[in-house]
Amino acid sequence: MTTILITGGAGFIGANFIPYFLEANPNLMVVNVDALTYAGDVKNLSEINSHSRYIYEKGNICDRKFMQEVFEKHTVSGVIHFAAESHVDNSIKNPDAFIQTNINGTFNLLDIARTYWMEGPNKYKENFNNSRFHHISTDEVFGTLGETGLFTEETSYAPNSPYSASKAASDFLVRSYFHTYGMNVITTNCSNNYGPKQHDEKLIPTIIRKALSGEDIPIYGDGQNIRDWLYVLDHCKGIELVYHKGKEGETYNIGGKNERNNLYIANIICEILDDSFPKEGSYKEQITFVKDRPGHDFRYAIDASKIENQLGWNAEENFETGIHKTIQWYLNKYKNR
């Protein structure tokens, strides 16, 4: 049975992806490597702990010896690479961790896969002719947009934070392994994900958590920064489709066509909580504006027409349907604490 290595599978997107991927691909084994830093939690994968086609290996992608052993032990034939430091605020405070994981870690994986799968440039070993390296990236590598326009696959890179710069560097490493070695690589750049299993520090879980606890709900600046919101399961479906059907060496943007500003996000969450979990007064009264973070990009928005037209993917959730599902999941989580 073919074995796919998934890195960072105990994190937000990975932990949504692995159960979906296992169900959609009954002929594949999954090995999940995760270092369980602050954002990773094996509890995120409790529903598949005893799954016959799932193996968890605790370790760091920056540990080359460990990763080589994983490839050899499990005869890894494909990689879907989620593992990354991903919080912009943390990258401002501690950029070193982002350089180590996002750049050096990605290089480790690429180079181990190349030497394990390939005899030389443009020549795969007999048992690895269909091996592929799928790199998961972000729209933040493109920088910021004004009030109009969309990021396409041809948009020039212009990262504005240590996080986005480290992801841009990893994207370029992946690209170089295609052009230099003929390695079968593919990259997807996604917009802001939301949904179940996201770390508490992220915007939407923070709003829900603070609202329920009666604390101030912090919103940067004037709350007008805009993101294109993508429900995590829609993203997972896009990744799985690109991994199997995408053209090698290509990049595909995955976006939800759900541009909303941060203040709107806070307001709609408060309105839903007012209806479903009412208290005296509105949760909106807790919204508080705080000092903006350095280099805060104004707007991201993705043109997903390439994956839609070439591969037939479309987002199934709009923000207003997805946020209801998301809030219900977090209500169950926080009420059970």
N, C-alpha and C positions, 0 to 999 in steps of 0.2 A: 504493500500500500504506500502511495506517495505521501511524503511528510513535508508539511509547510511550517517553516519557522515564523512565528509572529512575535515581534519584540514589543515590549511595553503593553502586553495584553491585559494587565491588571489595572491599567489606567482607564480614563473615562471612555474614549472612543474604542480602544482595544477590547474592553470588557463588554461593550455592546456588540462589537464585531464578531468575536469568537463564537458565541452561541449561535448567532445567525449563520456564520460561515460553516460551522459543523453541520447544522441542519440542512443547509443548501448544498453541501458537498459530501454525501455519504461515503464517497470513495477516498477521502483524504484524512490523514492524521494531522493533528495540530500540536506543535510544541511551542509553548509560551515561555519566553524568557523575560523576566521582569526583576529589576533590582529592588522593588518595593521601597522606593524613595517616598517622600511625603504624599505624593499624588496617587500612588499605586496601592491597591488593597486586594488581597486574594478573596475577601468577602464579596467583592464585585462579581466574582465568578462562581459563587456558591452553587448555582443551579447546574453546573457541569463538573463539579468536583470528582464525581465517580464515572464520568463519561469514558467509554472504552476507547475513544479515539482522541483523547486529550491528555497531554502531559505538561506538567509545570516544572520548569527548572529555574530556581532562583539564582540570579547572577547579573552582572553588569556588562553591557555591550562594550564598555571600554577595556574589559579584561580579555585580551586577545587569546590567551591560552585557554581560558574557559570557553570562549565562543568557538574556537577550533574544535574543542572536545565535543561540544554540542552538535556541530555539523557532522562529525565522524560517528558519534554514538547513535545518532538518529537518522543518518543518511539524508540530510536535509536537501530537498530538491527545489525549494522555492522559499522566498522571503517576502513577508509583508511587514514593513518597518515603521511602526508607530512610535517607538521609544524616543522620547525627547523631553527636555525641560521646556515648558511652554507658557509660563506666566510672565507677562511683560514686566509687571512690577518687580517680580523677583529678579529678572534679568538686569534691572536698573541697580538693584542693591547688591547682587552677586553675579556679575557676568561670567566669571570664570567657570562656573558649573555648566553654563550654556555652551561655552566653547568646548569643554571636555566631552560632554554627552552628544551634543548635536553635530559637532564637526568631527572630532576624533572618533567618537563611537560609530558614526555613519561610515567613516573611512574604514575602520576595523571590519565592519560587516561586509562592505563592498569587496575589500581585498581578500578576506577569507572566502567569500562566495566565489570570487574569480578564480582563486587558486584551487578551490575544491571542485568547481564545476568545469574548468577549462584547461586544455592542454597548452594553449597559447592564444594570441590575438585571433579573434574570429573563428576559433576552433574549440567546440565543446567536446568533453569526454562523452563516450558512447551512451552512458546511462543518464546523462544530464542535458540532452538536446533541447528539452522543453523547459529547462529551469529559468526562472524569472525573478528579478529583484524589483519589488514594488515599494517605492518610497512615498511616504505620506507627508505632505507639506502643507503650507498655509498661504492664504492670500496676503498675509502681512509682508511677504517678501517684495511685493509690488509697491510698497509705500502707502501713500495716501491719495485720495481723490478729492476733487472739488465737489461742487453741488451736482455735477452731471458726469456722465461717462461710466464705463465699466472696465474692470480688469479682464483682459483676454489672455490667451496663452502666449501672445506675442508682446504683451506689455513689458516694458523694460523694468528690470529689478531696481528698486530704490528703497532698501530697508532703512528704517528710522530708529530702531531700538536694538540693543544687543541680542535680544531674542530673535527678531526677524533677520538680523544680519547673520546669525549663526545658522538659521534655517536656509537662508539664501546660499550660504557657503556649502551646506550639505547638498542642496539641489544641484549646484554646479559640479560637485564631486560625482554625483550620480550621472549627470550628463557626460562628464569626461570619460567615465568607464564605458559608456556606449560608443563614443567617438574614437577612443583610443584602443580599446580592447575588443570592441564588438560584443560587449556583454548585453544580454537581454534585460534592459532596465525600463522602468516606466515610472512616471511621477504624477501624483494628483495633488492639486492645490485647492484647499477647501476654504469656505467662509466660516464664520463663527458657528460652532456647534452648540446645541443645547439639548437637554433631555435627561433621562435617568442616569445615575451613577457618576455625575460630574462632581469634582472636588468642591468642598464647601466654600473655598475662597473665591470661586468664579462668580461673575456678576449675578446670574439668575439664582443660583443657590443662596448667595449672600442676601439678596433682596428677600427671598422667602424666609430664610432663617431669622434675619433681623426683624422682619415684620412679626413673625410669630412670637419672638422673645420680647417684643416691646421696645427694642433698641432703635436708635436712629438708623435709617436706611441711607447709606452714603452713596451719593452720585457725584462723579467728577465734574468739575467746572459748572457749566450751565445745563448739562444733560443732553446737549444737542449732537454729540458724536454719534455717527450712524454706522451700524453694522448690518451685513446681510446674513440673516439667521437661518441656519440649516438644522433641521431635526436630525438627531444622531443616527437613527435607523435609516433614514433616507441616504445619509452619507455612507453608511455601511453597505447598503445595496449598490451604491455607485462604485465603491472600492472593489467589491466582489466582481462586478461586471467588468471593470477596467482590468483587473488582474487576469481574468480569463479571456477577454475579447479585445483589449486595447492593443494598439500597434506599438511594437517595441521601439524604444527611443523617444516616444512621444510624451507629452504632458497633457493632462486633462484637468480643467477647472470644474469643481463641483460646488455649486451655490444654490441657495434656496429661493432666490428672487423674493426675499422677505426683508426689505430694508426697513429698519425701525431704529429710532434714536433711543438712547439710554433712558431718557425721562419717560418716553412712551412705555418702554419695557417695565419700568417701576410702577407706572400708573395702572397698566393693565393687570399686572400681578396683584396689586392692591385691590383692584376692583373685583377680581375673581375671589380673592380671600374674603373680601367684605360679604360676598354672596355665600360662599361655601363654609366659611369659618368665622362668622361675624363676632365682633366685639363692640364695646361702647365706642362710638366714633369710628372714623375711617382709618385704615392702615396708611392712607396717603399722608396723614398728618405726621408720620414718622420720616418722610422723605426729607433728607438734609443734603445740601450741596457742600462739597468739600473741595479743597484746593486741587486743581488739575495736576495730573502726573506729567513729568517732563516728556516732551516729544510725543504727546498724545495725538495719534493720527485722527483726522477729522472723520473720514468716511471710507469704508470699504464696500465694494459691490462687485459681484462676479457675473461675467457673461458665461453661462454654462451651455451655450448652444452647440459647442463641439461634441460634448458627451451626449447631448440630447439627440443631435442629428446623426452622428456616426454610430452610436451604440444603443440608442433608444432609451436612455435613462431620463426619468423625470421625477422631481420631488413630489411625494404624495401628500405631505403635510404642508399647510400654510402655517404662519406663526400662530394664528389664533386657535387652530385646532391642536397644534403641537404643545402650546404652552399649558393648555388644560391638562393634558396627559402628564406633562412634566410636573406641574404643581401637585397633582394627586400623588405622584410617586414620592415627592419630598414631604408632603403632609404625612404619609405613612412612615417615612424614615424618621422625621423629627418628633412625631407623636409617640414613637416607640422607644425613644431614648430614655 
